Amino acid sequence: MKDVWEILRRPIITEKGLDQKDKRRTVCFQVHPHATKTEIKQAVQKIFKVKVDSVQTANFDGKERRRGRFTGYRPDWKKAYVKLKAGEKMIEFAEHT
């Protein structure tokens, strides 16, 4: 896993994610399923030019989906909670009111 743009897939913008962002200085991302905490930390630091305090990850299994009589599974995915160090500028990827 070399490219930082492959590691970070997209920010997760939900009520829980925005609450974490405001109260705990933590940003939530969907990341590559095989990315390690160290790789995620380096990718966020390189892309956003901030210092990361810690990274917590969670793996999610793909859900079963049906289209009529045909069944299949959504892909497995991984979520990362990235906590920024004190004094760092918060990453702004969504405006909320």
VODRENTI-279463 format. One record per residue (C-alpha): residue number from 0; x, y, z. Coordinates in steps of 0.2 Angstrom, whole numbers. Layout:
residues N
<pt pos="NUM" u="X" v="Y" w="Z"/>
...
This chain:
residues 97
<pt pos="0" u="0" v="0" w="0"/>
<pt pos="1" u="10" v="15" w="-6"/>
<pt pos="2" u="-2" v="28" w="-13"/>
<pt pos="3" u="-10" v="39" w="0"/>
<pt pos="4" u="-25" v="42" w="-11"/>
<pt pos="5" u="-28" v="23" w="-11"/>
<pt pos="6" u="-28" v="23" w="8"/>
<pt pos="7" u="-41" v="37" w="11"/>
<pt pos="8" u="-56" v="33" w="1"/>
<pt pos="9" u="-68" v="47" w="7"/>
<pt pos="10" u="-74" v="56" w="22"/>
<pt pos="11" u="-89" v="49" w="32"/>
<pt pos="12" u="-101" v="64" w="35"/>
<pt pos="13" u="-114" v="58" w="47"/>
<pt pos="14" u="-122" v="65" w="63"/>
<pt pos="15" u="-111" v="54" w="73"/>
<pt pos="16" u="-95" v="59" w="63"/>
<pt pos="17" u="-99" v="78" w="65"/>
<pt pos="18" u="-102" v="76" w="83"/>
<pt pos="19" u="-85" v="67" w="85"/>
<pt pos="20" u="-77" v="81" w="75"/>
<pt pos="21" u="-84" v="95" w="86"/>
<pt pos="22" u="-82" v="87" w="103"/>
<pt pos="23" u="-66" v="76" w="102"/>
<pt pos="24" u="-56" v="83" w="87"/>
<pt pos="25" u="-59" v="67" w="78"/>
<pt pos="26" u="-62" v="65" w="59"/>
<pt pos="27" u="-70" v="49" w="51"/>
<pt pos="28" u="-64" v="42" w="35"/>
<pt pos="29" u="-68" v="26" w="24"/>
<pt pos="30" u="-51" v="18" w="21"/>
<pt pos="31" u="-44" v="4" w="11"/>
<pt pos="32" u="-48" v="-13" w="20"/>
<pt pos="33" u="-30" v="-18" w="21"/>
<pt pos="34" u="-23" v="-2" w="27"/>
<pt pos="35" u="-14" v="-1" w="44"/>
<pt pos="36" u="-16" v="12" w="57"/>
<pt pos="37" u="2" v="18" w="53"/>
<pt pos="38" u="-2" v="20" w="34"/>
<pt pos="39" u="-18" v="29" w="38"/>
<pt pos="40" u="-9" v="41" w="50"/>
<pt pos="41" u="4" v="45" w="37"/>
<pt pos="42" u="-9" v="47" w="23"/>
<pt pos="43" u="-19" v="60" w="33"/>
<pt pos="44" u="-3" v="69" w="39"/>
<pt pos="45" u="3" v="70" w="21"/>
<pt pos="46" u="-13" v="75" w="12"/>
<pt pos="47" u="-20" v="87" w="25"/>
<pt pos="48" u="-4" v="94" w="33"/>
<pt pos="49" u="-9" v="91" w="51"/>
<pt pos="50" u="-2" v="81" w="65"/>
<pt pos="51" u="-11" v="65" w="70"/>
<pt pos="52" u="-13" v="60" w="88"/>
<pt pos="53" u="-21" v="43" w="86"/>
<pt pos="54" u="-30" v="31" w="74"/>
<pt pos="55" u="-44" v="19" w="79"/>
<pt pos="56" u="-51" v="7" w="65"/>
<pt pos="57" u="-67" v="-3" w="64"/>
<pt pos="58" u="-70" v="-17" w="51"/>
<pt pos="59" u="-88" v="-19" w="43"/>
<pt pos="60" u="-94" v="-35" w="34"/>
<pt pos="61" u="-104" v="-32" w="18"/>
<pt pos="62" u="-123" v="-34" w="19"/>
<pt pos="63" u="-133" v="-46" w="9"/>
<pt pos="64" u="-143" v="-37" w="-5"/>
<pt pos="65" u="-156" v="-44" w="-16"/>
<pt pos="66" u="-163" v="-38" w="-33"/>
<pt pos="67" u="-178" v="-49" w="-36"/>
<pt pos="68" u="-173" v="-67" w="-34"/>
<pt pos="69" u="-154" v="-64" w="-36"/>
<pt pos="70" u="-144" v="-61" w="-20"/>
<pt pos="71" u="-127" v="-54" w="-18"/>
<pt pos="72" u="-116" v="-45" w="-5"/>
<pt pos="73" u="-110" v="-28" w="-3"/>
<pt pos="74" u="-91" v="-27" w="-1"/>
<pt pos="75" u="-83" v="-27" w="16"/>
<pt pos="76" u="-76" v="-10" w="21"/>
<pt pos="77" u="-66" v="-1" w="35"/>
<pt pos="78" u="-69" v="15" w="45"/>
<pt pos="79" u="-55" v="25" w="53"/>
<pt pos="80" u="-57" v="38" w="67"/>
<pt pos="81" u="-42" v="50" w="66"/>
<pt pos="82" u="-39" v="61" w="81"/>
<pt pos="83" u="-29" v="77" w="78"/>
<pt pos="84" u="-16" v="83" w="91"/>
<pt pos="85" u="-21" v="98" w="101"/>
<pt pos="86" u="-18" v="115" w="93"/>
<pt pos="87" u="-19" v="108" w="75"/>
<pt pos="88" u="-31" v="116" w="63"/>
<pt pos="89" u="-47" v="105" w="60"/>
<pt pos="90" u="-50" v="97" w="43"/>
<pt pos="91" u="-64" v="106" w="35"/>
<pt pos="92" u="-72" v="95" w="22"/>
<pt pos="93" u="-91" v="98" w="25"/>
<pt pos="94" u="-100" v="114" w="31"/>
<pt pos="95" u="-114" v="110" w="44"/>
<pt pos="96" u="-126" v="122" w="52"/>
